[in-house]
């Protein structure tokens, strides 16, 4: 496993950056097609919108899509503010916020230039959770974390459903597939499907029933911003707005 660093890499003409919000331990991902200059952001944080737009500008890119993996409970999404300031289209999974420009289902493909992302339905952490697969990597939101899995005790969470999502959809990807989650609280930035199948303490080697027992015994405190974040994110984060870019 790699620890937190610059997150800069390119693969087959794809520009990639991993960005971090310290307050919520959220990762935001920038992907772009180097030839066309079209870009997308996955799981942006409202307080980091200026940072993200500055990076897009510095790299000479045009933001075309803003993707959320689910309705977050621990931070307010920057999706609506980014749409207002750039005209980028906002994308969420079916069951997500009705304010999104497009609600996508499993098997749909999103494109920015030559970069393609396949939508994978991964409900269980929330009922609208989706992951995005791009070439040799998958962005798993809170469904599959590094050595963990997203909690299932609120927002229509379902531990059995999450087990099915991970075991039947994510763990069937090639072992070398890079796993980029929406959060990490220990400074870990990336794993692989093969590593998680072997070492993930919550699900590796466990039956569905055992996983449900593990998840029901976590007894975690509620996210401190849940009462603010969930309604704000169902409004695409526009409960708090930023000025339109001139």
N, C-alpha and C positions, 0 to 999 in steps of 0.2 A: 504493500500500500504506500502511496505517496502522501506526503504531508503538504500542508498549505504552502503554495508558492505563487509564481506569476500566472500559471494556468494558460500560458500562450502555447498554441500548437496549430499546425496546419496539416490537413490530410486531403489529398486528391482535390486541391483547389478550394478546400473549405478552411476558412479562418475561424478559430475557436478561442474564446476567452471564458474563464471561470472567475466570477466576481463574488464578493462576500459582504454580507451585512452583519456587523458584529452584534448589534442589539438583539437580533432574532436568530442569529446563526444560520441565515438563509443564503444559499447559493443561487445566484442568477447567472444564466449562461447566454453568451453572445455567439451566434453562428452566422457566418456570412459567406456568400459566394465571391471569391476574390475577383473573378472576371467581370461580373455584372455590378458588383458593389452592393447588391441587395442583402439585407441582414434581418435577423429575427432575434428576439430576446425571450428567454424562458424564465418564468417566475420572477419578474421584477418586483422590487420593493419601493413603495412610494417615496420614502425618504432618500432613496438613491437615484431618483430619476435624473437629476442634474448630472451626477457622475456618469450614468449610463449614456446619456445623450452626448456628453463631452467625449467619451470614448468613441462613440459612433462617428462623431464629427472628426476627431483626430485621425481616425483610420480611413476617412473619405468614403464612408458607407451611407446608405439610405435605409432607414428602418422601415420594413414592409409589414412585418407581422410581430405581434406580441402574444405569447402563449402562456397560459397558466395550466398547471397540472391538476389543480383542484381549488375549491374555495378554502383558502387558508384560514387558520384560527389564530395564528401567532404573529401575523404582520398584515399590513394593508398593502394590497397589490398596487403596483404602479401602472397597470394596464390602461386604465381610463385616462390618466394624466398623459401617458405617452401617446395615446391615440389623439388626444386633444392637441398636443404640441407638434405632432409629426404627420398625422393622417394615417398612421399604421393601423391595420385591421387587428382586432382582438379576437383570440381564439380560446375556447374552453371546451370541456367535454360535455356531452349530453347530460342534463341534470344540473349543469353549472348555471352561472348567472345569465338571465335573459337579456342583459344589456350587452353581452358579447356579440360581435359582428357575425360570428360563426360558431355553432356548437357541433363538434365533430364526433364521429363514431369509430369504433375499431375498424382497421383496414383502410381508412382514408389516408391519403398522402398529401402533405403540405409541402410547398416548394418556394424557395427563394433562389432565383437563378438556377444553378445546377445542383443546389443542395436540396435533398429530399428527406422528409421526416415522415415515418409511418406511425400512425396512431395505434396504440395498444390500450385496450380497456383494462384497467387494473383497480377496480373498485374494492372497497373493504376498509381502507382508512377513512374515506368518505365515499358516498355513493356515486359521486361524479369523477372520481380519480381516474386519470389517464396517464400513460407514459408515452414518450416520443422516442422512436428509434431512428438514428441517423448513421448510416454506414456501420462503423465498428463500435458504436456507443449507444447507450440507452439512458434517457433522462427519466428517472423513476419517481420524481416527486417525493411524497412521503410514504409511498407504498413499500418500496424496498430501500432501506437505509444501509449504510456500511456497518455490517455486523449486527443489524437490528431491523425492525420493521415498524411502520407507523402505527401509533396507538389506534384503538378501535372503539373507544368508550364514549364518543360523542359524534355529532353530525352524521347520523345514520351509519355509523361504523358497524362492521360485521366481521368478526375475526375469521369465521369459516370462509367467507367470501374472499377475504384478503389472502388466506392460505391458497385458495384456488387460483387467484390472480398471480401470485408469486410462483407457485409450483407448476402451473399449467401454461403460463404465458411468458413469464420472465425467465424461469429456470430452464425453459426449452430453447432459449437463444444459445448461440455458440458460447462455449466456456470463456473464450477470449474477449467477448463483448465487454467493453468498459462500462462500468456502472457509475453514473453521476446523479446523486440524490439531491433533493431540495434543501437538506439540512445536514450538518454534522456538528456535534458539540465537543469533539475531542481533537479537532485539527486535522482530520483525515479528509482527503479531497476526492479520491477515486478508488474504486475496487474493480473486480471483474465478476461476471456471472459464476465462473468456476470457483473463485474464492468464496463467494457467498454461499454456494451450494455446499461447500465443505466446512466453513467456519462461522456462519451466521448463527449466533447463539439462540435466536428465537425460533428459527425454522429448520436449520440444517439437521437432517436425519429424523425429523419429527413427523408423526402422523398428524392428520387434520385435528383429531381430538386433542392431542398433546399440545399443538399450537394454540388452540382455543383456550386451553387451561393456562398456558403461559401468558397469553394476552390478557386474560381476565384477572390475573394475579399481579399485574404491574402496579396498580394503586398510585398512579402518577398524579401530581397536582394539575389542575386545569391551567392551560396557557393564560398568562396574566392579561393578555389583550383580547381574549376570545369574544367578550361581549361587544367590543368595538370592532374587531377585525371581521367577524363573520358577516354582520349586516353591511359593513362598508364594502366588503368584497363581493357581496351579491349585487352591489351597485357599481361594480368594476372599479372600486376604490375611489369613486368620485364624491364620497361623503366629505372628503377633504381635497380640494382642487388646487392645481398650480396654474400660473398664468400661461396663456397660449404663446407659443414661440413666434417671434416676429420675423 
